[in-house]
Amino acid sequence: MPNPTVALDQFPRTAVVRQRFPRATELDIEAIVEAGLAKIPFKSGERIAITAGSRGIVNVARTVIAVVAALKKRGVLPFILPAMGSHGGATPEGQTEVIATWGITPESAGCPIVADMDVTQIGESIDGVAAYCSTPALRCDGIVVVNRVKPHTDFGGPYGSGLLKMMAIGLGKQIGASAIHHASARLGLAKSIINVGKEVLAKAPIRCGVALVENAVHQTSHVEVIARNQIEEREQALYEQAERSMGRLPIDNIDLLIVDQIGKDVSGCGMDPNVIGRSIFGYSAALFETPTTRPIVRRIFVRDLTPDTHGNASGLGMADFTTRRLVDQINWEVTLMNALTSLAVTAAKIPICLETDREIIGIALATLALPDPSRARVVRIRDTLSVEILELSEACLEDSTVRALEPARPLGGMQFDPQGNLNVLF
């Protein structure tokens, strides 16, 4: 018996639109970093570790290299420390490869990269969670923590994913990340991460933080060097700024969300729960509206992995459908290391897997049990960091609650290539 499906002539008509998001003024990152670091006390000859994480921060290489250059001008001996918990397969080679993806190498930065995974316990949080810090970082004279401040994928403010998280998870390497995620099973992630971060801030030789904020179109909107004693206060303010400027989907009630690509460079969860309304620790796919976070998304189809995720498919388990080509790209060693360290075991699950996009969309529409599939509320995005340009179905476009949009491609049938896969969105 063939699988129930919706025929191509019953697919919703769609149009490509652009959300109107404010643009950022071009920043002179090098000048901001140099002026900020000039206010932080450093001595000639000191060895200083600079953190570099695994997220797709648009100007991370430029910022880290600017920190290196500013410190070298003052006679400091900097080195770069990959700081990303269990990412990169939790190996020195894997983490070095991840930051090389962002353009951070010994040659580009002009300083060594020390990717040692060894850590030392330096204390406990107020909740009794062990606080670990990179041993090479502890052996140097100081640490400059570089990270983007943004809403975390699994908890709300007043802190999110920022400098304190980098201290707790990044500097803690795989052992520290595992300890925090185990503790979060009884304490919650917010307490576990933030309170360990505060312990590391108190006990490790943190000199300052360099915080970046991005807007809805993935532009750097703010860069700030923050003295050690101001990190907690300033991070809360920057979190609020980042939360206000975050890109989101223009509608809150979606039948089918098509995500072209997921990856660790997009989000720690592969696709950001703040955007899709699903948690990496479990979700509802009910066809009726249930009390839950917004948006409500009944079906998610993930088409591919980003090249820069290096086969890490953590987060795929939040989807309902995927392609054979995506599954064939999965690096199971790094995916399972990430999922098991974070205890997010659903993250590594494989959804219903089929060959072509057209086949999957037909079956996904059939599972919605709609009287008229052509009226399905379908949204397509490239990834959860890229929500400025979207493909929306006719029913979505007619929704009076949809936020301001500009047309980019007129209403028509979904566009597939000869193999039955969707054409490039933009």
N, C-alpha and C positions, 0 to 999 in steps of 0.2 A: 504493500500500500504506500503510495507516495506521500511525502511530508505535506501537510497543509501549508499553502502559501498564497500570497496575493500576487496576481498577475501584474506585469509591468504596466499595462494600460490603466491599472487601478492605483498606481503609486501617486502620492500627492505631487502636485506641481510645486516647484520651488523657485525662489529668487535669491540672489546673493545681495546682501546689504552690508552697510558699514555703520557701526555704532559711533556716535559722536563723543569722543573722549578728549579732554584737554591735553595739549602738548606741553612738554617740559622745555624750559630754556636750556640751551647748550651750556654745560658746566665745564670749567677748566679744572678738571679733577686733580691734575698735577699741582696746580697752584694752591688749591684748597688743602690738599694733603700736606704739602710742604709748610704752609702757614700754620696748620693745626699742629703738626709735629714739632714745630719750632717752640711751642709753648709747653711741651712735655720734656722733663729733664732726662737727657741721655748723656753719657760720657764716651769720649773717644776710646775705642778699643773694646767696648762692651759687645758681647754676643747677644743678639736679639732674634727671637723666633717670630715669624709672621705667619699667621694661619691662612690657609687657602682651602675653601670647601668644595663640595661636589655639585652644588646647584647651578642652574643656568642663569647666573647673575650676569647681566649684559656687559658690565664694565669691570668684572672681577679681575681680569688679567691686568688691565690698565691701572686699576687701583692698587693691586698688590705690587706691581712693578714701580708705581709712583712711591709707595712706602719704602721699598728697597732703595730707590735713588735718593730719597730725602734723608734716609738714615746714613747712607754711605757718604753723603756730603758732610756729615757731622763726625766722620771717622768711626762710625759704628760698623760692626761686622754682622750683617744680617744673614739669616738663612730662612728658607720657606719650609713650613711644616704642613703637609697635607692633613687636614683636620676634618674627618668625615665619618666617624663611627665605623660602621662595618662596610661602607661602600667600597667599590673596587675589589670585591671579594675578600676584604679585610686582609690584604697583603700589601707590602711596600710597593711591589711592582704594579699592582692594580691601582693603588691610589696615586702613584706617580703618573700612570697613564691617564687617569681621570683629569688631573689638573693640566696635563699636557694638552688635553682636548680644548681647554679654555685658553691655550696659548701661554701657559706658565711652564717654562723649562729653565734649566740653568743658563742656557744661552740667552733666552729672551729677557730673563730677570737680572742676569749678571750676578748671581749668587748661588750657593749650593741649595739643593733640595734634600731634606732629611726626612725620609718616609718611614722611619723605624716605628713599629707598632707597639713597642714596650711602654708600659704605663706604671705609675707608682700611686698607691693610695695615699692621699694627702689629708683625709679627714672624712667626716660624715655630715650629711645635711641635718637640719633640725628634725627631720623625719626618720633619721637613722639610716639613710641610704649612703652607701660608700661613694665617696668622691674620688675619681681617678684623674690623673693628668699625665700627659705625655712625658716620659722620662727625659728625652732630649730637651724638651722645653723647660723642664724643671732645672736642668743642669746649666742653662744659660742665664744671662743677667736680667732678662726681661722678655715679655711676650706682648706683641701687638696683635689684637684680635680683629680680624676683618670679616665682616659678614653683612648681608642684606637683612634689614628688619622688615618683616611681613607677618600677616596672620598665620598662625600655625595651622596645619592640616587637621589636627585632632583636638584642639582646645582653643578657647577664646582668650581675650586679654586679661589683665593689662599688659602682659608680655606675650610675645608670640615666638616666631622663629627669628632669632636675632643674635646679639652678642652673648647673652647669658646661655642661650642654647648652644652656641658654638663652644663655649667654655665647658659645658656639661657633656655634650655628645661628641663634638669634634675633638677637643683635647683629650677626652676620655677614651678615644679610639674604640675598638670593638668591645673590649672588656668593660669599659665604662658605659657604653651604649647598652650593652646587655644587662648590666646591673640596674640601670635606670628603667629599662623596659620591664624587667622582672618586678621591680618595686611598684611600677605603675599599675600592675594588676590589682593592687590593693589600695594604692594612694591616688591613682589617676596620673596621667602624663604631665599635666600642668604643675602639680606639686613636685613630682619627681624631677623633672627637668629644671625648673626654675630654682628650686631650693638647692639642688646640687650645683647649678651654675653660680649661685651666690656663695657657696662654700669654696668653689674653685677661685672665684674672684677674691675672696678673703685670704686664701692660703697660697695661691700660685703667684709668681712674680709678674702679674699683669701690669703693664705700664699704661696702656690706653686701648681704646677701641676705635675702629674706623667703621662707621655705619653708613650703609647706602639704603636709599628708599627708591623704589621704582613706581611708575605710574601704570595706568591701565593698558598702555601700549608698549610696555616693556622698555621704557626710557628711564635713565637715571635722573630722578627729579631732585635728589638731595644727597649730599655727601658731607659727613661731619666727623671730625676727630674729637673723641670724648675722653677726658681725663678719667683715670681709674675711679676716683671718688664720685664721679657724676654719671657713671654708666647706668645704674639702676633707674635714676630719675629720668635721664634723657631717653633711654630706651622706651619707657612708657609713652612719652610724648611722640616719639617717632613711630611707635606701633599705631597710635591713633591716626597719624598722618597716612601711614601705609594702608590702613583699613579703609579710610575714606576714599583713597584713590585706586583701590583694587578693581580690576576689570571683572564684570560679572555678566551672566547671560541676561538678555533683555526681557525674558518672560519667565514665569515661575511655575508653569504647568506644562510639562513636556511629555509627549507619548514616546518618542524615540529620539535619543541624542546620539549622533554619529560623531565620534572623536577620531580624527585622522591618525593621531599618533600620541603615545604616552611614553614617559621615560623619567628617570631620576633627575635629568637635567631640567625637566619641566616642574616636577614636584617630588617631594619625598615619598608621596603615595602614587607616583606615576601620573595621576591626574588629580587635581586639587579638590578635595571634598568641599571646600568653601564655594567652589563653582558648580559642582555636579550634584551637591546635596546628599551624597552617600558617604558613609564612613568606611574606612578600610577595615574596621573591626566587625562589619556586618551592616546589612541594609535591607529595606523592604522593596519588593518589586510588585506590590499589590496594584491592581488595576483601579481600585477605588481610592479616594483620597483619605489618607490616614494622618493623624497628628505626627508631623515630622519636620525636619529642617527644610528650608527652601533652597533651590527649587525642588519640586516633586518631579522626578524623572522615572518613568515606568520601565523603560528599556534603554540599555546603553550598548552600542556597538562600537568596539575599538578596532581600528583597521590595521594599525602598524605600530612598530617601535621607532623611537628616534634613533638616529645613528649614534648620538653621543651618550646613550644609555648603556652602550656596550653589552647588549643582550640582557640587561637587568629588566625583567618584566614585572617587578613587584608593583602591585596595584591592579594588575589585570583581573584579579578576582572580583573587583567591584563591577566589572562589566557582565553583560548577559550573553553577548555574542562576540566572536572574533574570527580572524581568518587563519587558514592553514599557513600562509606565508609568515604571519607574525609568530605563530608557535614554532615554526622551523628556525626562527632567529634567536630563540630564548637561550641564554647561557644559564643553565640550571644551577651551576655551582654558585654564581654570584647572586642569583635570584633567591635561592633557598637560604644562603647566608644572611641576606638582608631580612627576609621574612621571619626567620627563626630568631635572629637577634632582637627584632622589634616585637616578637610574639604575635605579629599580625599574620596568622597562618592562612587566613582567607585571602591574603594579598597575592599568594602564589598559585591560587586555583586557576584552572583553565575553564573558561566559559564554553558554551556550545560553539563548536569550531566547524566552519564550512569553507568551501573553496573560493567563491567569488562574492564581491560586495553585493551584486544584484540578487544573488541567491539568498544571502543573509537578510537583506532589507525586506525581501518578500516574505520570508518566514517570520521575521521580527514583527512586521505589520500584522501578520495573521494571528500572532499570539496576543495582540492587543484586544481582540474580540470586538472591534469597532463595527457598527452597522455599515459605515462607508469609509473604507481605508483611505480614500483620496482626501478625506478631511482630517487625517491624522496630523497631530502637532509635532512636526519633525524639525529638529535643529541640527545643523552640522557645523563643527568648528575644527580648526587645525589641531589645537591642543588647548589646555586650560590656561595657558599663559597668553594665548592669542585669540581673544574674543572680540576684537574690533571688527573683523570681517567674518560674517556668518552666512550660511545658507539656511533660509527659513521656508517652511511650507506655507501654502496659501492660508490655511487656518490660523497660523501664527501671525501672519501679516494683517489679518482682519481683526485681531485681538486689540481692543481699545486700550488695554493696559500696557501694550508694548512701548518701550521707551523710544526716544527719538532716533530714527534711522534714516540713512541716505541710500538710495538705490545704487547698486553696482552692476547687477546683471538682471535683465527683466525676467518676469515669471515665465516658466516653461517646464518641460519635463526634466527629470534628473538626468544628468549627462554621464554616460558610461563609455569606456573605451571598448574596443572589439573583444577584449577578454572578459568583459562583464564587470570591470572595476570602475569606481568613480573617477572622473577626471580631476585634475588638480584644482583645489579650491581657489588658491591664489598663490 
